[in-house]
Amino acid sequence: MNNLIQQAKMFLHKTLNSCTKIDDIEKKYRYEHSMRVAAIANQIAEAEGLNVLIVVVAAILHDVGKFETDVNADHGRVSADVALPFLKSTNLTDEQVRHIHYAIAVHVDGKAGYEYENTAEAETVSDSDNIDRFGVYRIYQSMQWDKADETPALELMAKYEDRIAKTKKFAETFKLYTPTANKLFQHNLNIQIKFYENLTKELKLTGF
């Protein structure tokens, strides 16, 4: 299994680095994001007794074709097709290839583009992607996108108060597939909520 995982990492790295649509910063982020998703997926699969090989390989490759389409909702299906020749070149069985292809294809919107029985492994890839998207690193990214170093403090405070409210509502209503995934997801959401609550308290002080 370890050899196949290394091959998948190499394929992802090569594919991302050959893409001319993105810069080196995005290539670095997309590769590291995929590794985090794979690590989270591995943790969930082991805890829930799922097929670790299928989950981890699919997680590594879930965004391998992300930049081959301009329609974000399609990038799961495109990534699955980009990964397919690689998957077929390995010693995976036809059934394993189909499971991995499906898990990659549906991770964005639950639609593979073909009929296939849903699997816990596919749900876990999607869940792991969501867990990472709400990790601590996303706080760092969001503050860059928000131009936090340029925006007046009280304006930021209002933005983050709104974000806290939305995140709390999200934590109450959005549920993942397995108990382990939900636990990890809620942990990340709670970190985000606590961070922004503390930050808004400090930002409020500037209105003294």
C-alpha positions as CSV (number, residue, x, y, z in Angstrom):
1,M,0.0,0.0,0.0
2,N,2.8,2.5,0.9
3,N,4.3,2.1,-2.6
4,L,1.0,2.9,-4.3
5,I,0.5,5.9,-2.0
6,Q,3.9,7.2,-2.9
7,Q,3.1,6.7,-6.6
8,A,-0.2,8.7,-6.2
9,K,1.7,11.5,-4.4
10,M,4.2,11.7,-7.3
11,F,1.4,11.7,-9.9
12,L,-0.3,14.5,-8.1
13,H,2.9,16.5,-7.8
14,K,3.8,16.0,-11.4
15,T,0.3,16.9,-12.7
16,L,0.0,20.0,-10.6
17,N,3.5,21.3,-11.5
18,S,2.8,20.8,-15.2
19,C,-0.3,23.0,-15.0
20,T,0.2,26.4,-16.6
21,K,-3.1,27.9,-15.3
22,I,-1.8,28.3,-11.7
23,D,1.2,29.8,-10.0
24,D,3.7,28.2,-7.7
25,I,1.8,29.4,-4.6
26,E,-1.4,27.6,-5.7
27,K,0.5,24.5,-6.7
28,K,2.1,24.4,-3.3
29,Y,-1.2,25.0,-1.5
30,R,-3.1,22.4,-3.6
31,Y,-0.5,19.7,-3.0
32,E,-0.3,20.4,0.8
33,H,-4.1,20.6,1.0
34,S,-4.4,17.2,-0.7
35,M,-1.9,15.7,1.8
36,R,-3.9,17.0,4.7
37,V,-7.1,15.6,3.3
38,A,-5.4,12.3,2.8
39,A,-4.1,12.3,6.4
40,I,-7.6,13.2,7.8
41,A,-9.2,10.5,5.5
42,N,-6.7,7.9,6.8
43,Q,-7.6,8.8,10.4
44,I,-11.3,8.5,9.7
45,A,-11.0,5.3,7.7
46,E,-8.9,3.6,10.4
47,A,-11.3,4.6,13.2
48,E,-14.4,3.6,11.2
49,G,-13.1,0.3,9.8
50,L,-13.2,1.5,6.1
51,N,-11.0,0.5,3.2
52,V,-8.0,2.6,4.0
53,L,-6.3,2.1,0.6
54,I,-9.3,3.3,-1.4
55,V,-9.9,6.3,0.9
56,V,-6.3,7.5,1.0
57,V,-5.6,7.2,-2.7
58,A,-8.8,8.9,-3.6
59,A,-8.1,11.7,-1.1
60,I,-4.6,12.3,-2.5
61,L,-6.0,12.6,-6.0
62,H,-9.3,14.3,-5.3
63,D,-8.2,17.6,-6.8
64,V,-5.7,16.4,-9.3
65,G,-7.8,17.8,-12.2
66,K,-9.1,20.8,-10.4
67,F,-7.6,23.3,-12.9
68,E,-8.6,21.4,-16.0
69,T,-12.0,22.9,-15.8
70,D,-13.3,26.5,-15.3
71,V,-16.5,25.1,-13.6
72,N,-15.6,24.5,-9.9
73,A,-18.6,22.1,-9.4
74,D,-17.2,19.8,-12.1
75,H,-13.7,19.5,-10.8
76,G,-14.4,16.2,-8.9
77,R,-15.6,14.5,-12.1
78,V,-12.7,16.0,-14.1
79,S,-10.2,14.9,-11.4
80,A,-11.6,11.4,-11.4
81,D,-11.0,11.2,-15.2
82,V,-7.5,12.7,-15.0
83,A,-6.6,10.1,-12.3
84,L,-8.1,7.2,-14.2
85,P,-5.1,6.4,-16.5
86,F,-2.8,6.5,-13.5
87,L,-5.1,4.2,-11.5
88,K,-5.3,1.7,-14.3
89,S,-1.5,1.6,-14.6
90,T,-1.1,0.4,-11.0
91,N,-1.7,-3.1,-9.5
92,L,-5.2,-2.0,-8.3
93,T,-8.0,-4.3,-9.2
94,D,-10.8,-3.1,-11.5
95,E,-13.1,-2.9,-8.6
96,Q,-10.7,-0.8,-6.6
97,V,-10.2,1.5,-9.5
98,R,-14.0,2.0,-9.9
99,H,-14.3,2.7,-6.1
100,I,-11.5,5.3,-6.2
101,H,-12.8,6.9,-9.4
102,Y,-16.3,7.2,-7.9
103,A,-15.0,8.7,-4.6
104,I,-13.0,11.4,-6.4
105,A,-15.9,12.1,-8.9
106,V,-18.5,12.8,-6.2
107,H,-16.5,14.7,-3.6
108,V,-17.7,18.1,-4.7
109,D,-21.4,17.8,-5.2
110,G,-22.3,14.1,-4.7
111,K,-22.7,13.6,-8.5
112,A,-20.5,11.2,-10.3
113,G,-22.1,11.6,-13.7
114,Y,-23.0,7.9,-13.8
115,E,-24.9,5.4,-11.7
116,Y,-23.0,3.9,-8.9
117,E,-23.8,2.7,-5.4
118,N,-22.7,5.2,-2.8
119,T,-19.9,4.2,-0.4
120,A,-18.7,5.2,3.0
121,E,-15.3,5.6,1.5
122,A,-16.6,8.2,-1.0
123,E,-18.4,10.1,1.8
124,T,-15.1,10.1,3.8
125,V,-13.1,11.7,1.0
126,S,-15.7,14.5,0.8
127,D,-15.9,14.9,4.6
128,S,-12.1,15.1,4.9
129,D,-12.1,17.8,2.3
130,N,-14.6,19.8,4.3
131,I,-12.7,19.2,7.6
132,D,-9.5,20.6,6.1
133,R,-11.4,23.6,4.5
134,F,-12.3,24.6,8.1
135,G,-8.9,24.0,9.6
136,V,-6.7,26.5,11.3
137,Y,-4.8,27.1,8.0
138,R,-8.0,28.4,6.5
139,I,-8.1,31.2,9.2
140,Y,-4.7,32.3,8.0
141,Q,-5.9,32.3,4.4
142,S,-9.1,34.1,5.1
143,M,-7.3,36.9,6.9
144,Q,-5.2,37.3,3.8
145,W,-8.2,37.4,1.5
146,D,-9.9,39.8,3.9
147,K,-6.9,42.1,3.7
148,A,-6.9,42.2,7.5
149,D,-3.7,44.2,7.6
150,E,-5.3,47.0,5.6
151,T,-8.9,47.0,6.7
152,P,-10.0,49.3,9.6
153,A,-10.4,47.3,12.8
154,L,-14.1,48.0,13.4
155,E,-15.0,47.1,9.8
156,L,-13.2,43.8,10.3
157,M,-15.0,43.3,13.6
158,A,-18.4,43.5,11.9
159,K,-17.2,41.1,9.2
160,Y,-16.0,38.6,11.8
161,E,-19.1,38.9,14.0
162,D,-21.1,37.9,11.0
163,R,-18.7,35.0,10.3
164,I,-19.0,33.8,13.9
165,A,-22.8,33.7,13.6
166,K,-22.7,31.8,10.3
167,T,-20.1,29.3,11.6
168,K,-22.2,28.6,14.7
169,K,-25.3,28.0,12.5
170,F,-23.2,25.7,10.2
171,A,-21.9,23.8,13.3
172,E,-25.5,23.1,14.4
173,T,-26.9,22.1,11.0
174,F,-24.2,20.5,8.9
175,K,-23.4,16.9,9.7
176,L,-20.9,14.6,8.2
177,Y,-21.1,10.9,7.4
178,T,-19.4,9.2,10.3
179,P,-19.0,9.9,14.0
180,T,-15.2,10.3,13.6
181,A,-15.7,12.8,10.8
182,N,-18.2,14.8,12.8
183,K,-15.9,14.9,15.8
184,L,-13.0,16.3,13.7
185,F,-15.3,18.7,11.9
186,Q,-16.9,20.1,15.0
187,H,-13.4,20.5,16.6
188,N,-12.2,22.6,13.7
189,L,-15.4,24.7,13.7
190,N,-15.0,25.3,17.4
191,I,-11.5,26.5,16.9
192,Q,-12.6,29.0,14.2
193,I,-15.5,30.3,16.4
194,K,-13.2,30.7,19.4
195,F,-10.5,32.4,17.4
196,Y,-12.9,34.9,15.8
197,E,-14.6,35.6,19.1
198,N,-11.3,36.5,20.7
199,L,-10.2,38.5,17.7
200,T,-13.4,40.6,17.6
201,K,-13.0,41.4,21.3
202,E,-9.5,42.8,20.6
203,L,-10.7,44.7,17.5
204,K,-13.5,46.2,19.5
205,L,-10.9,47.8,21.8
206,T,-9.9,50.1,19.0
207,G,-13.2,51.9,19.3
208,F,-12.3,53.1,22.7
